[in-house]
């Protein structure tokens, strides 16, 4: 028994160590995940969240408040705007995630011993960035003594008691126009559905292509063997006819059943969703070009799923990722689709403010088409009866 067990162990070791698929899966993949996840989440907190300032007081105190906010490790001053209304387009463009409004007579109220209030407008559509920036701004406003000590205030003619009261923390007033209750479901449902639909469609398309046999494609046809282009078009149309209704119904569920708001254009949202779903079909076909069996492509999808989920910006903003990871995140279609979903549904953004994301999704579509076409050609060329450009297969078909 001991000898048999030892022999089986040695055989298993040889299989794992010398089969590149098993060795990479068992020995390499955990390190890749650890390196990637460590790079994304290693900072421990989101830092340098861009915010804007509306300084309606233009005083020394308002400038000191701005300086204090910019000095926070969690915040980064994107710029100043003239009115709170100018902040909303920046939110839809993902240029800023919070706005601090310093009101008129801010310095006068402080020097007069009156409680000073500062409005903080948050982007509630990005819950993580909103919570972190809110805490950072509140921390600055609640602890910063506006650069004036009680002694300095007393020099202005105030009593010691009034000076101490005036030097107490400033009171922030929080507003979140796009998600005032900071409802987590408004943030998470659409993103999860988008990620799951992406993986299911990619995997299904890949497996479907690898399961094709040329004889099955031609069975029941009364015409010569189809060309690669005909097979490609037929497969895409058939898959899309099933996938698109499923994706549309799935994305409608948060709005219809769970109370998610749709503040933007439904037509824009479903147009972008259509582009995205076609892209996933094409990418799924493209993945199959690397493998000869459904098992291999399924393993690839299982390996890629966590990576794409993390890089999509769904759980961690891309701007808070390390510099070496940001370009990779920006190159994932899920990142742009997730941004469009969130900004159209929750912020009411239009195509003009989403130009970068829309152009990126169109580029992925155009790039993935030739890749998918090549995968279909390669799958047909693998079979015994099919060769480019299927002349042999067509001849065999005609002789039969």
N, C-alpha and C positions, 0 to 999 in steps of 0.2 A: 504493500500500500504506500509506504514511504517513497519507494523508488518511482512508482507511477505518478505520485503527486509532484515529485521533483521534476520529472520529465514534462509533465503538463505545464508546470510553472515556467520552465525554460522555453517551451514552445510558445507560451503566451508572451513572454518577454521578447522573443524574436519577432513575433507578429507585430507587437506594438512598436518596437524600436526600428524595424526595417520596412514597415509599411508607412510610406510618407503621410498618408491620410490619418492613420491612427496616431502616429508619433506627433504630428503637428496638432491634432485635436487634443490629445491628452497632455502633452508636454509643453506645447508652445502657446496655445490659446489662452490658458489662465494668465500667463505673463502679459500677453497683449491686452487683455481686459484690465488687469491690475494697472498697467502703465497708462491706458486710456482713461479709466475712471479716476485714477490718482491725479492725472493731469487736469481733468475737468473739475473735480470736487476737492482737489488737494488744498486749494486756498482756504477752504472752510467757510467762506462767506462771500457774498457778492460784493465787489468793490467797484469804486469809480462809476457809480450810476449817474448818468448825465441828467442834470436838472437845469431849469432856467429860473431866472430871477425877474420879478416885476418890482422895480424900485419906484414907488410913487412918492417917496419922501425926498430922495436925493440929498440925504443928510450924512453927516459923519457917522452917526449910529447905523444907518442903513448900509453904508459901505462896510462897516465893521462886521455887521451880521453876514453880509455876502462873503467877506474874507473868511470868517469863521466856518461857514458852510463849505467853502472851497477847500479848507484845510482838513475837513473830515476825510478819513480814509475810505469811507463808503460812498462818498459823493464826488461828483466832478461837475464844475460849472460849465454847461454847454454855451451859455450866453445870457443876454438879457433881452426881454421883449417889453413892448410898451403897455400891453394889456393882457389880462388872463386869457382873453379870447384867442390871442396869438399862440397860446400854448397848445391848443387842440390839434392844429395841423402837424405840429412837431410830434405829438403823441402818435398820430396816425402814420407818420413817417418813421417811427421808432427812433427819433433823434433825441427825445427827452422823455423822462418817465415821471417827473414831478415838477411842480412850479411853486415857488415861494413868493407870496405877494406881501411886500412890506408897504403898509398903507400910508396915506398922507398923514402928516402931523405925528408920525411915529416918534421922532425925537422930542417933539414938544410934549407929547403925552408922558413919555418917560421922565423928562425933566420936571414935568408938573406933578409927578407922583401918581399918575393914573395908570391903571393896568393896560399894558400894550398887547394887542392881539395881532398875530401874523397868520394869514391864510395859507394853507398848504393844500394844493390841488394834486391829487394822485392819479396815476394811470391804473385804475382797478382791473384792467384787462390783463395785466401781467402781475399776477398775485405775488410772486417772489420778489420782483423788483419793487413793487409797490410797498410791500411790508418792510423790506430792508431800508429803502429810502425814507419811509415814514419814521421808522425808529431812529435813523441817523439824524434826520432833520429835527425831530422832537428832542433828541439828546442834546443837540447843539443849542436849540432854543431854550430848553429847560435848564441848562447849566451855564450857558454863556451870559455873563453879566453885562452884555452890550458894551464892554470895554470901559465902563464907568464904575468906579468904586463908590461906596457910600460916602467916602470922604470927599470925592470930587463933587458929588451931588450937593453935599452940605456946603461946599464953597459957593454954590449958586444961590444960597440964601435959604435952603431947606433945613428943617430941624433934623437932628440925628435919626429920630424915629421915622420921619417921612423919607429920608434918604435911604435908610435900610429897606423900607417897603418898596421904594422905587427900584432898588437894585435886585429885587426878587426875580425869579425866572419869568420869561415872556410866555404868554399863553398861546399855543398854536391852535388854529381852528382848521380841522381836516375836512376836505371834500374830495369825493371820488366820483366824478360825473358818469363814468362808464360802467362802474360796478360799485355803487355806493355802499352796499352791504358787504363787500369783499367776499361774495359768494364763491366758494371754491369750485362748485360744479360748473359755473359759467366759464371757468378757466380750463377745466380738465376734460370735460366730456367730449368736446369737438376734437381736441388734440388726440385723445386716445382712439377715437373712432377712425381718425385719419391715419394714424400709425398702423392700427390693426388692418384696415382695408389695404394699405400699401403692401404689407407683408403677405397677406392672403392672396392678393391678386398677382404679385410677383411669383410667389411659389406655385400657385395654380397654373399660371401661364408657362412657367419653366417645365413643370412636370408634364403638362399636356403636350408640349412640343416633343419632349424626349420619349413619350409613349407612342408617338406617331410611327406607323409603319406605312411605307409607300403603298403596299397592297391594300391596306385599309383605306387609304386616301382615295384609291382608284376604284375600289369595289363599288359596284352599282352604277358606275358611270358608263354612258354610251358613247363617249367621245375619247379622243386620244388623251394620253397622260397629261395632266395639267403642268403648266410652267411653274417655276419657283414663284413668280409674281402672283400668279393665280392662287396658289396655295397660301402665300403670305396674306393676301387681301382677305381670302375666305376665313382664315383663322382669326385675323384681327377683328373682322366684322362680327363673326360668331361670338368671340369672347366678349367684345365690347357690348353686344346686345344683351348679354347676361350680367356683365359687371356694372355697367352704368346705372341701370335701375336699382340694383342692390346698393350701390354707393350713395345714390341720391336719397333713397329711403332711409339708409342708415344715418346720413348726415342731417336729415330732417327730424329724426327722433328727438334730439335734445331740444329743438325749438317747439315741436308739437306736443311732446309729452312731459318734458321736465322744465318748461318755463324759461329756457334760454332766450334772450332777446336777439332779434335780427334787426339791427339798426341800419345796416347798409343795404345794398342792392342784392336781392335774391338771384336775379339774372346773372350778375357778375360772379356771385359765389358759385353757381352751378356751371357757368362757363369755365371758370378756373378749375373746378372739380373735374370736368370732362377732360380738359387738357392733361390734368394730373393723372387720371385713371388710364388714359391712352399711354402716357409715358410709362406707367408701371407695367402695362402689358408688354411694351417694347423692351423695357429693361429685363423683365422676366424671361422673354425669349433670348435676350442677349446673354444672360447668365447661363442658359443651357448650352451655349456654344463652348463652354469650358469643360463639359462633362458628356459622358456617354450613357449615363443611367440616371434615373430620378433620385437615387440615393445620394449621389454626390451633390447634386444641386440643392437637395433638401438640407444637407449638412451646411452648405454655404449660406443658405437663407437663415438657418438657426444661428450660425456664427455672426452674421451681419445684423440680425435684429437688434440685439442690445446696443451695438455700436451706433446704428442709425437712430435709435431712440434717444440716446444720450446727446448725439450731435445735432439733433433736430431743434435744439433750443427749447424743447417742451418743458423740461424740468430745470434747466439751468441756462440763463441767457447767454447767447453767443459772445456778447461783448465782455462778459465776465470770465470767459475761458482764457487760458494762456494764449499768448500771441501765436505760437506755433500751431495751435489747434483751430483758431478762428477761421483761417482759409479753408480748412477741411470742412468745418461746419457750414460755411457759406456755400460750399459746393454740393451739398446734399439737397435733393429736391424737397425732402420733408421739412427742412428748415424754412424754405420759402412758402410752402403750402400752409404750414402751421402759422406763419406770420399773416398770410392773407386771410385765413379763417378767423383768426382772432381779431384782426383789424377791421374786417368787413362786418362781422357779426356784432362785436361788442363796441367798436369805436365808430362805426358808420363810415369807414374810409372808402373813397372812390378810386377808380383806376389811376387817376393822376397822381395820387399820393402813394400808390403801390407800384409805380412804374418799374422799379428795380426788381421786385419780386416777380412781377408778371413777365418781364423780359427774360429773367432767369428760367422760369418754367417753360417758356416757349423755346429757349435754347436747348434745354434738356430734351424736349420733345423732338426737335430737329436732329439732335445728335443720336438719340436712341433709335430712330427709324432705320438708318442704314445698319446699325448694329443688330437690330432684330432681323432685318432682311438677310444679313449674312448668317445668322444663326439658323434660320429656316433653310437656307441653301445648304448649309453644312450638314444639317440633319438629314436632308434628302440625299445628299451626296454620300452619306455614310452607308446607305443601304446597298445591297448587292445589285439592284436593278437600276439605281439612279446614279447618274454621273452628269457633271456640268457640261452642257446645259440640258441634261436629261434626254439627250439624243438616243442613248442606248435604251433607256426605259420606254421611250415613245415607240422605238422600233419593235421592242418586244411586245408592247401592247397591241401594235398594229398587226403583227404576225399572228397573235392569238385571236 
